[in-house]
Amino acid sequence: MSEQETFPPPARPEAELPPAAASEPGLVELLGGRRGALDASLPAVGFGIGWLAGGQDLRWAIAGAVAVGVIVAAWRLLRRHQPRAAVLGLTGVLVGALIAARTGRPEDFFLLQLLSNVVSALIWATSIWLRRPLLGMIVAALLRQGKTWRADPVLRQAYAAASWWWTATFVLRTVVFTVLWASGAVLGLTIARVVLSWPLVASCIALSWRTMRLRLRRAEHPGIRHPQSPEVEPEPTEPEPEPTSARQACASAHPTRR
């Protein structure tokens, strides 16, 4: 399914589609591709490989994760591909390695990932409750729309419905990581870190985009690039009094005595 394509509703001819629908961007283009998610999971793979190659030695696992993290960050910085994300990713790897080194528990390398998913789930759910869905804020920032989307009830509700998929994603990660971390399953955490990165993100993007598209199409909305302001009904005005003649005005001012 192409992310650039917007299908017309069954009861509506294709020629009557809003002009903006044909060029409507997909969430994949707006939120980034699979490269970022794959790059973020590579240090975890290095940790798992080092853990196995070193005979379950934590030092080898940490060395493998840090080495892969440095290589990935350097590669992204040289290509100038999201340098801020590269620095933050490497910082996360170093913090996770430091936690595992201090506690001596290899599963604690994934503790930061676990906690970040807990916080993310709470933030996304809270944003929906506050009627400021985080997905809308992210997309509006990428499209440089400011706060115009908030005045569009249809678009805001579509963002809220789609944001539940992202909330569910972080909840699923939290549950899986918690179970594996509590049981000390290092290899299980490594596999989960990979499986729950790009494959899960791709599924979430597809489901949330489909949810938004169905809601916007049902409301005949022109798309996420075109927030609509609600129509304000004009205030009722009092009817103007009919003009009176000079004779009528004089008669009303001086009534005739009988």
N, C-alpha and C positions, 0 to 999 in steps of 0.2 A: 504494500500500500504506500503510495507516494504521499509524503507529508505536505507537498505543495498543492495537492488536489483537493478540492472541496466539492463533494457530490451534492447534486440538487435533491430536494425532498421529492418523494414519489409523486405527490399530487401537484407538483409545480413544474412547468416546462423549464428546460435548461436555459432557454433564451431569457427568462425572466429573473435569473439569479442576480443578486446585487453585483455591481461592477467590481467591488473590492474582493469578492469571494474567490475569483480565479487566481489572484496573486497573494492570497492569505498565507503567511508563513506558518510553519509547523513548530511545535515545541522543541523538536530535535534541533532545528536551526537556531532557535532562540536560547535554549538552555545548554547548548554545546553538544558535541558528539561523544562517541564512545572512547575517544582517546584519553580524555581526562579521567574517566572512571577506570580504564585499564591501567593508566600510569599510577593511579592511587593504590591499586591492588598489587602492583609488582613488588614493593618492599616486603609485603606480607609473604609473597612467594619466596623471596630471598631468605626471609626468616625461617620458613619451613624447610627449604633446601639446606640451609646451614645447620638447622636442628638435626636433620637426618645425616648429613655428611659428617658432622662432628660427633656422631654417636650420642645424640641428645645432650650435647654440651651447649649451655646457654650462651657462652662466649662466641661460639661459632655462629649461632643463630643471630645474635645481635650484630656481629660483623657482616653477615650476609645481608641483613635488612638495611643497615646503614650504607653499605657499599652500593646496593641497588638503588637506594633512595638518592644518594649523591649523584649517581650516573643519570638517573631519570631527571633530576632537577637541573643538572648541567646541560643535558640535551635540550630541555625545554627552554632554558635561558638562552642558549646559543641560537635557537630557532625563534626566540622571542614569542613563544607560544604561551600566553597567559603566565607571565613571569611571577605575578603575585601568587597565583595558585601553586606554582612550582615551589616557591619559598615556603608557603604555608604547609604544603605537603611534606617537605623535608623537615620542617620544624616538628610536625606531628610524629614523624618517624623517630627523630631524636628524643622527643619526650617519651614516647612509648618504650624506646630502648633504655632510657634512664630509669623509668619506673621498674622495668623487668630486672635491671641490674641491681637496683636498690633492694627489691623484695626477694630476688633469687627465684622467682616463679616465672617460668617462660610464658605462661598464659596471660600474665599481666602486661605483656607487650600489646595485647589487644584490649586492655582495659580502657584506654582513652577512646578507642573506637566505640566501645560499648556505651560509655558515658555520653559521648557526642550524639549517639542515636537516641538516647533517652531525652536529652535536652531538645533535640530537633523535633521529636514527636510532640513534646509539650508545646513548643513554640508554634508549630503548624496548627495544632488543635486550638490553641488559644487565639491565633489570628483569625480562624474561622468563627469562633465564638464572638470575637469583637467586630465581626463583619469587615475585617480588613485582611482577607485571605492572602497569605504570603506569596502564593503563586502570582496573584495579580500584581503585587508590589515588584516581584522579580521581573516579570514580563514588561511591566510599564517602565521600569528602570532601563531595561535593555532597549526598548523602543523609544525611550526619552519622551514619554507621555506625561510625566508628572503625576498629578492626582486626578486627572480628568476621568479616568476609568471609575473612580469611586462614585461619581454622580450618575453613572449608568447602572440602573438596578439589574437589568438583564445580564450585562457583562460581569457585574460583581457576583451575582448568584452563580453564574457559570464558573467563575474562578473558585468560588467556595466549594461547589460540588466536585470540581477536579482536584482541589487541594486535599480532599479526604483520601484520595489514592496515595498521595505522598505521605500523609499521616500514617496510613496503614503500612506503607513501606518501612518507615522508621520503627513502627511498633513490631513488625515482623523481625527486623534485624535485632531489635532489643531482646526479644524472646529467644531467638536462636543463639545469639552471642552469650546471653546470660546462662543458658543451659550448658553450653560448651565450656564457658569459662569456669563455671562452678564445678564441672567434672574434670577440669584440667586437660581437656582434649586439645592439644596444641595443633596437631594435624587437622583436626576437625575445624578449628578456628581458622586455619589457613585456607582450607577449602571453602568455608563459608564466606570468608573475606572476598574470595574471587567470585563465587557464584552469586553472592548478594550485592555485587557491584554493578557492572554493566548489564548483565542479563536482567536483573531486577529493575534497574533504572530504565532500561529500554521498554520493559513491560509497563512500568508506571507511566512513562511518557505516552505510550500508545493509548493506554486506557484513559488517562486524564485528557488527552487531546480529543479522543473520541467523545468523551463526556461533554467537553466544552462545545465541540462542533455540533453535537445533536441539540444541545440547549439553544445555541445561537441560531441554528437553522430553524428550529421550531418557532422561535420568536421572530424569524426573518430579520435577524440582525446582520449588518454588513461585515462584521468581523472584529478581531481584537485590535486591529490598527485604526478602527474608526469608532471610538466611544461615542455614545449617543447621550445627549442631555435630555432629561425628562421634559416633556412639553408642559409649560406653565399656563394654566387657564387664566384668561384675563379676568380681573375683578369686575363684578357687576357694577354698573354705573347707574345712578339715579336718572330717570327721564327728565329732560330739560322742560321747564314750564313753558306753556304756550304763550306767545307774546300777546299782550293786551293793548288795546287801543287807548289813546289819551282820554277819550270820553269815558270809557269803562273805568280807568284809573281814577278819574275825577269823581265819578259817581260813587265809587267805593270809599273814597276818602271823605265825601260829604253826603251822607245818606239823606234822603228827602223826608222831611217831617210831614206827618199826616195829622 
